[in-house]
Amino acid sequence: MIFFESTIFWRKKVGVTKPKSAKTFGKKEFAYFLFLIIMSLFYIIWYGFGISTQRLEDTTVTMDLYEERLKINLGSTLTDSHLVERERNQLLMAIEERIVTFLYQIPDFSYIGSLETYLKYRPQLLEQFPSAVPLEKGNYSVTSNYGIRIHPISEKKKKHYGIDLATASGKYVYASASGTIKDILYSKKGYGTHIIIKHRFGFETLYGHLNKVLVRKGQKVKQHEIIGTVGSTGSSTGNHLHYEILKNMLQIDPKLSFNLKKNIYTHLIESNTTDNGVE
């Protein structure tokens, strides 16, 4: 105490004063600052999401209307075939002006129904986004679907972000859509050896637990092109392909995409319309 008292005494004697501290960021200022950040985030999330959702709803309604008009056009009984064909071409062009925006906006495959009739006239669009099974037809069995499941290794409830397709080791794995090899990753855990392909319209696909990789990073691949072989690398209890689809960086259920291309082309073959407006 004597030391501190003497120090204060000599400060006063020689005229040394304690320097004024800079204005501090007190509790009141911090609370106000935090309030501004929260309100800004609320505004961005609420209005940004609301606008995006409204735009998607508006676009979906428009695409549904075009879909209905196309169906009516196809079932038209007018004798003037040139008039019917001209109207059909106008509808197809109107859809084509909006198709890219719509495909980027949709969050999953539940919205593709609005394009079913259009895709019968432009089936090659199906090559640009996941629309096929990445294994040979009838050469696999689904052992685990997308969603909550009991993990086969940890035996705990966990979200499964893809679908597991069991088949023999060494079976070819095919790209489910045209795109570019974004990444080839090797791990002793998780997906093991796996490939990620970037496609159009905000789609990506992941192929996990591979035995061999038959492509390179940056390589462009076409739909149905061989990219690797089935294995059991990483956290796996047997030979299978773990397949994921990401839309705008979020995993979605891949199963809804499996029969897209098959259904469209089956219809084209059965109705013998492959030369009617197909690119």
C-alpha positions as CSV (number, residue, x, y, z in Angstrom):
1,M,0.0,0.0,0.0
2,I,2.9,2.4,0.9
3,F,4.3,1.9,-2.6
4,F,1.0,2.7,-4.4
5,E,0.4,5.8,-2.2
6,S,3.9,7.1,-2.8
7,T,3.4,6.7,-6.5
8,I,0.2,8.7,-6.5
9,F,2.0,11.4,-4.3
10,W,4.9,11.9,-6.7
11,R,2.5,12.0,-9.7
12,K,0.7,14.9,-8.2
13,K,4.0,16.6,-7.3
14,V,5.5,16.5,-10.8
15,G,2.2,17.1,-12.6
16,V,1.9,13.7,-14.2
17,T,-1.7,12.8,-14.8
18,K,-3.3,9.5,-15.7
19,P,-3.9,9.4,-19.5
20,K,-7.5,9.4,-20.5
21,S,-8.5,6.1,-21.9
22,A,-10.1,5.9,-25.3
23,K,-13.9,5.6,-25.3
24,T,-14.8,2.0,-24.5
25,F,-17.3,-0.2,-26.2
26,G,-19.7,-0.6,-23.3
27,K,-22.5,-2.9,-22.7
28,K,-25.1,-0.4,-24.1
29,E,-23.2,0.1,-27.4
30,F,-22.5,-3.7,-27.8
31,A,-26.2,-4.4,-27.3
32,Y,-27.2,-1.8,-29.9
33,F,-24.6,-3.2,-32.3
34,L,-25.8,-6.7,-31.8
35,F,-29.4,-5.6,-32.3
36,L,-28.5,-4.0,-35.7
37,I,-26.7,-7.2,-36.8
38,I,-29.7,-9.4,-35.8
39,M,-32.2,-7.1,-37.6
40,S,-30.0,-7.0,-40.7
41,L,-29.8,-10.8,-40.8
42,F,-33.5,-11.1,-40.2
43,Y,-34.2,-8.8,-43.1
44,I,-31.9,-10.6,-45.5
45,I,-33.1,-14.1,-44.6
46,W,-36.8,-13.2,-44.4
47,Y,-37.2,-11.0,-47.5
48,G,-34.5,-12.7,-49.5
49,F,-36.1,-16.1,-49.0
50,G,-39.5,-14.7,-49.5
51,I,-38.7,-13.2,-52.8
52,S,-36.9,-16.3,-54.0
53,T,-39.8,-18.5,-52.9
54,Q,-42.3,-16.2,-54.6
55,R,-40.3,-16.2,-57.8
56,L,-40.2,-20.0,-57.8
57,E,-43.9,-20.2,-57.2
58,D,-44.7,-17.7,-60.0
59,T,-42.4,-19.6,-62.5
60,T,-43.9,-22.9,-61.5
61,V,-47.4,-21.6,-62.2
62,T,-46.3,-20.3,-65.6
63,M,-44.6,-23.6,-66.5
64,D,-47.7,-25.6,-65.4
65,L,-49.9,-23.4,-67.6
66,Y,-47.6,-24.1,-70.6
67,E,-47.7,-27.8,-69.8
68,E,-51.5,-27.8,-69.9
69,R,-51.6,-25.8,-73.1
70,L,-49.2,-28.2,-74.7
71,K,-51.4,-31.1,-73.7
72,I,-54.4,-29.4,-75.1
73,N,-52.5,-28.6,-78.3
74,L,-51.6,-32.3,-78.7
75,G,-55.2,-33.4,-78.2
76,S,-56.5,-30.7,-80.6
77,T,-59.1,-31.9,-83.1
78,L,-58.7,-28.9,-85.4
79,T,-58.5,-29.7,-89.1
80,D,-55.9,-27.0,-89.7
81,S,-52.8,-28.9,-88.8
82,H,-50.5,-26.0,-89.7
83,L,-52.3,-23.8,-87.2
84,V,-51.9,-26.4,-84.5
85,E,-48.2,-26.9,-85.3
86,R,-47.6,-23.2,-85.3
87,E,-49.2,-22.8,-81.9
88,R,-47.2,-25.8,-80.6
89,N,-43.9,-24.3,-81.8
90,Q,-44.8,-21.0,-80.1
91,L,-45.4,-22.8,-76.8
92,L,-42.2,-24.7,-77.1
93,M,-40.2,-21.5,-77.7
94,A,-41.9,-19.8,-74.8
95,I,-40.9,-22.6,-72.5
96,E,-37.3,-22.6,-73.9
97,E,-37.0,-18.9,-72.9
98,R,-37.8,-19.8,-69.3
99,I,-36.4,-23.3,-69.0
100,V,-32.9,-22.4,-67.7
101,T,-34.2,-20.1,-65.0
102,F,-36.7,-22.6,-63.9
103,L,-34.2,-25.5,-63.7
104,Y,-31.8,-23.4,-61.6
105,Q,-34.6,-22.3,-59.3
106,I,-36.2,-25.7,-58.5
107,P,-35.0,-27.3,-55.2
108,D,-35.7,-30.9,-56.2
109,F,-37.2,-33.3,-58.7
110,S,-40.8,-32.8,-57.6
111,Y,-41.0,-29.9,-59.9
112,I,-40.0,-31.7,-63.1
113,G,-43.6,-32.8,-63.7
114,S,-44.2,-29.4,-65.1
115,L,-41.8,-30.3,-68.0
116,E,-43.0,-33.8,-68.8
117,T,-44.8,-32.9,-72.1
118,Y,-42.0,-30.5,-73.1
119,L,-39.3,-33.1,-72.5
120,K,-41.1,-35.4,-75.0
121,Y,-40.2,-32.8,-77.6
122,R,-36.8,-31.9,-76.2
123,P,-35.5,-35.2,-74.6
124,Q,-31.9,-34.3,-75.1
125,L,-32.2,-31.9,-72.2
126,L,-32.3,-34.9,-69.9
127,E,-28.6,-35.5,-70.6
128,Q,-27.8,-32.2,-68.9
129,F,-29.0,-33.1,-65.4
130,P,-29.3,-36.4,-63.4
131,S,-32.0,-38.5,-65.0
132,A,-30.7,-42.0,-65.1
133,V,-29.5,-44.8,-62.8
134,P,-25.6,-44.8,-62.5
135,L,-25.5,-48.6,-62.8
136,E,-26.6,-51.1,-65.4
137,K,-30.3,-51.8,-65.5
138,G,-31.4,-54.6,-63.3
139,N,-27.9,-55.1,-62.1
140,Y,-28.3,-53.8,-58.5
141,S,-30.6,-53.7,-55.5
142,V,-31.4,-50.8,-53.3
143,T,-30.2,-51.6,-49.8
144,S,-30.6,-48.1,-48.2
145,N,-32.8,-45.2,-49.2
146,Y,-32.4,-41.5,-48.7
147,G,-33.5,-40.3,-45.2
148,I,-33.2,-41.3,-41.6
149,R,-31.8,-44.8,-41.0
150,I,-29.9,-46.9,-38.5
151,H,-26.3,-46.6,-39.6
152,P,-24.9,-50.1,-40.4
153,I,-21.6,-49.4,-38.6
154,S,-22.4,-47.0,-35.7
155,E,-25.9,-48.6,-35.2
156,K,-27.3,-45.1,-34.4
157,K,-30.0,-43.1,-36.1
158,K,-28.5,-40.9,-38.7
159,K,-29.5,-39.0,-41.9
160,H,-28.5,-40.9,-45.0
161,Y,-27.9,-38.3,-47.7
162,G,-27.9,-40.6,-50.7
163,I,-29.1,-44.0,-51.8
164,D,-27.1,-47.3,-51.6
165,L,-27.1,-49.6,-54.6
166,A,-25.6,-53.0,-53.9
167,T,-23.9,-54.9,-56.7
168,A,-20.8,-57.0,-57.3
169,S,-17.3,-55.5,-57.0
170,G,-15.9,-54.2,-60.2
171,K,-19.2,-53.4,-61.9
172,Y,-19.1,-50.3,-63.9
173,V,-20.4,-47.0,-62.6
174,Y,-21.8,-44.5,-65.1
175,A,-22.3,-40.7,-65.0
176,S,-26.0,-40.0,-64.5
177,A,-25.7,-36.8,-66.5
178,S,-23.1,-34.9,-68.7
179,G,-20.8,-32.7,-66.7
180,T,-17.3,-32.1,-65.5
181,I,-15.3,-34.1,-62.9
182,K,-15.1,-31.6,-60.0
183,D,-13.2,-33.8,-57.5
184,I,-11.7,-37.2,-57.0
185,L,-11.2,-37.9,-53.3
186,Y,-9.6,-40.8,-51.5
187,S,-10.3,-41.6,-47.8
188,K,-10.2,-44.5,-45.5
189,K,-13.4,-43.3,-43.8
190,G,-16.7,-42.0,-45.0
191,Y,-17.3,-42.2,-48.7
192,G,-13.9,-43.8,-49.3
193,T,-12.7,-43.4,-52.9
194,H,-15.4,-41.1,-54.5
195,I,-16.0,-38.9,-57.4
196,I,-18.0,-35.6,-57.6
197,I,-19.4,-34.4,-61.0
198,K,-20.7,-30.9,-61.6
199,H,-23.6,-30.7,-64.0
200,R,-25.8,-27.8,-65.3
201,F,-28.6,-26.1,-63.5
202,G,-27.0,-26.3,-60.0
203,F,-26.8,-30.1,-59.9
204,E,-23.9,-32.2,-58.7
205,T,-23.6,-36.0,-58.2
206,L,-21.4,-38.0,-55.9
207,Y,-20.4,-41.7,-56.4
208,G,-18.9,-43.3,-53.3
209,H,-17.0,-46.4,-52.1
210,L,-15.5,-46.9,-55.5
211,N,-12.9,-49.6,-56.2
212,K,-11.3,-47.9,-59.2
213,V,-11.5,-44.4,-60.7
214,L,-11.4,-44.3,-64.5
215,V,-11.6,-40.5,-65.0
216,R,-9.4,-37.5,-64.1
217,K,-10.2,-34.2,-62.3
218,G,-11.4,-31.6,-64.8
219,Q,-12.4,-34.1,-67.4
220,K,-15.7,-33.6,-69.3
221,V,-17.9,-36.7,-69.3
222,K,-21.2,-37.5,-71.1
223,Q,-24.2,-39.1,-69.6
224,H,-23.8,-42.9,-69.3
225,E,-20.0,-42.6,-69.7
226,I,-18.0,-45.0,-67.4
227,I,-16.3,-43.2,-64.6
228,G,-15.3,-46.0,-62.2
229,T,-16.1,-49.4,-60.7
230,V,-18.0,-50.5,-57.6
231,G,-16.1,-51.3,-54.4
232,S,-16.2,-51.1,-50.6
233,T,-13.7,-48.4,-49.7
234,G,-14.2,-46.1,-46.7
235,S,-16.9,-46.8,-44.1
236,S,-18.6,-49.7,-45.9
237,T,-19.9,-53.1,-44.9
238,G,-20.0,-54.5,-48.4
239,N,-19.7,-53.8,-52.1
240,H,-22.1,-51.1,-53.2
241,L,-22.4,-47.7,-54.7
242,H,-23.4,-44.7,-52.5
243,Y,-25.0,-42.2,-54.9
244,E,-25.9,-38.7,-54.0
245,I,-27.5,-35.8,-55.9
246,L,-26.9,-32.2,-54.7
247,K,-29.1,-29.3,-55.9
248,N,-27.8,-25.9,-55.2
249,M,-25.4,-27.4,-52.7
250,L,-28.1,-29.4,-50.8
251,Q,-28.6,-33.1,-50.9
252,I,-31.9,-34.3,-52.3
253,D,-33.5,-37.7,-52.8
254,P,-31.9,-39.3,-55.9
255,K,-34.6,-41.9,-56.4
256,L,-37.0,-39.5,-58.0
257,S,-34.5,-39.0,-60.9
258,F,-34.0,-42.7,-61.7
259,N,-36.8,-43.2,-64.2
260,L,-36.9,-39.7,-65.8
261,K,-35.1,-40.5,-69.0
262,K,-36.5,-44.1,-69.2
263,N,-40.1,-42.9,-69.0
264,I,-39.7,-40.1,-71.6
265,Y,-37.9,-42.3,-74.1
266,T,-40.3,-45.2,-73.6
267,H,-43.2,-42.9,-74.4
268,L,-41.4,-41.7,-77.5
269,I,-40.8,-45.2,-78.7
270,E,-44.3,-46.4,-78.0
271,S,-45.9,-43.3,-79.6
272,N,-43.4,-43.3,-82.5
273,T,-42.9,-39.6,-82.2
274,T,-39.1,-39.5,-82.2
275,D,-39.0,-37.4,-85.4
276,N,-41.6,-34.9,-84.2
277,G,-39.7,-31.9,-82.8
278,V,-36.8,-33.9,-81.3
279,E,-33.5,-32.1,-81.4
